[in-house]
């Protein structure tokens, strides 16, 4: 991996959409825009106790497929879910879906979606955040038709924003 290559992608790009979605356990619907849980637990693009992120998806269907993957496809293990809509205006995103970015970093998609080892993705996130990126556009572990937007909410400065529409929250599916 070549983390020093991240600098050449500054200032970054805007995400491909202005609308993203988040799926959460219905019990936590009121906390759908919170990053606190990702500070407490380590995930693909955040380190436990170091910083939190907001994991968003390009569509409600992709978000649902990601959740199903987490429970190994067992729908019965997935509690009741709600989906909410987020409007984003970002310009400093690192696009890990771009082959040129992955090539410069000397990583392949399989390393970015490996469900058993988050070392590489967490290292990329830590360095991207430190360099001033606001988010990472990440390949999804459920297919090329999906992607994720990993937002460093505490790194957003106007005119950048990531705002959820409280009226959009609804049960899913």
NORRA-V646234 format. One record per residue. RES is the residue in one small letter. PSI is psi in whole degrees, -180 to 180 (* if undefined). NEAR is the number of other C-alpha atoms within 8 Angstrom. D_CENTER is the distance of its C-alpha to the mean C-alpha in Angstrom with 2 decimals. Layout:
RES:PSI:NEAR:D_CENTER
RES:PSI:NEAR:D_CENTER
This chain:
x:143:6:20.31
x:81:8:21.10
x:-25:8:18.94
x:-20:6:21.68
x:-16:9:20.76
x:-35:11:17.67
x:-32:7:20.26
x:-13:5:21.48
x:3:9:18.30
x:143:9:18.72
x:0:8:18.63
x:-174:11:15.76
x:172:10:15.27
x:150:9:14.21
x:159:10:11.55
x:-14:4:13.57
x:158:6:13.54
x:-8:8:14.29
x:130:9:13.36
x:170:14:10.19
x:151:14:10.38
x:134:14:9.62
x:128:14:11.91
x:161:10:13.52
x:134:10:16.89
x:-29:10:19.56
x:-20:5:20.99
x:22:8:18.07
x:-37:10:17.99
x:-11:5:19.31
x:22:6:16.42
x:-25:10:13.62
x:13:7:12.53
x:148:7:13.16
x:1:10:11.31
x:-40:7:14.51
x:-30:8:13.70
x:-8:15:11.07
x:-35:15:13.95
x:-34:8:16.29
x:143:9:14.52
x:138:11:12.95
x:-167:9:9.96
x:-45:7:8.55
x:22:12:7.22
x:152:15:9.52
x:136:13:13.25
x:128:11:15.41
x:-6:8:17.42
x:-51:7:16.18
x:156:9:13.28
x:159:12:10.74
x:164:13:7.27
x:116:13:6.12
x:117:9:3.55
x:161:12:5.07
x:157:14:6.96
x:-22:14:9.82
x:159:9:12.41
x:-37:11:13.60
x:-43:6:15.03
x:-41:12:11.98
x:-42:14:10.36
x:-43:9:13.83
x:-37:9:14.15
x:-45:11:11.13
x:-44:10:12.94
x:-38:12:16.18
x:-37:9:15.22
x:-29:7:14.57
x:24:10:18.13
x:36:6:19.55
x:4:7:20.31
x:95:8:22.53
x:-34:7:22.18
x:-22:5:24.72
x:-7:6:22.45
x:120:10:19.84
x:173:7:20.93
x:134:8:21.21
x:153:12:17.94
x:153:14:17.35
x:144:14:15.04
x:154:14:14.60
x:138:12:14.14
x:135:12:12.53
x:130:12:14.25
x:147:11:12.77
x:97:10:14.95
x:152:13:13.47
x:-6:11:15.38
x:61:13:14.15
x:140:15:11.14
x:122:13:11.30
x:93:11:11.32
x:-3:11:11.08
x:-13:10:12.12
x:124:7:15.38
x:-36:7:18.12
x:-35:6:19.75
x:-47:11:16.90
x:-39:13:16.67
x:-45:9:20.46
x:-36:9:20.83
x:-11:12:18.60
x:47:8:20.59
x:157:10:17.82
x:160:8:17.61
x:-43:8:15.00
x:-33:6:16.53
x:-32:8:15.78
x:-21:11:12.03
x:9:9:11.98
x:120:9:14.80
x:-9:5:14.57
x:-10:4:17.18
x:109:6:16.33
x:8:12:13.30
x:-48:6:15.69
x:-47:10:14.83
x:-37:10:11.03
x:-37:12:11.72
x:-42:8:14.52
x:-46:10:12.71
x:-45:11:10.21
x:-48:9:13.41
x:-41:10:15.40
x:-43:11:13.13
x:-45:12:12.93
x:-36:7:16.65
x:-13:7:17.48
x:7:8:16.18
x:146:16:13.02
x:-23:14:11.20
x:169:13:7.74
x:129:14:6.63
x:114:14:6.95
x:144:11:6.54
x:147:14:9.16
x:148:11:9.01
x:-3:7:11.38
x:2:9:13.33
x:160:7:14.66
x:-18:7:14.89
x:-6:4:15.13
x:154:12:11.48
x:163:13:8.30
x:153:13:4.63
x:117:15:3.86
x:106:13:2.57
x:129:11:6.09
x:81:13:9.02
x:-36:10:11.07
x:-2:4:14.14
x:6:9:14.28
x:131:9:14.76
x:142:6:18.39
x:139:5:20.28
x:8:5:20.24
x:145:10:16.43
x:161:11:15.02
x:100:10:12.36
x:131:8:14.71
x:151:9:14.78
x:106:10:17.99
x:-28:6:19.73
x:-13:4:22.06
x:-14:8:19.46
x:127:11:18.79
x:158:7:20.52
x:149:9:20.98
x:136:8:19.21
x:*:4:20.60
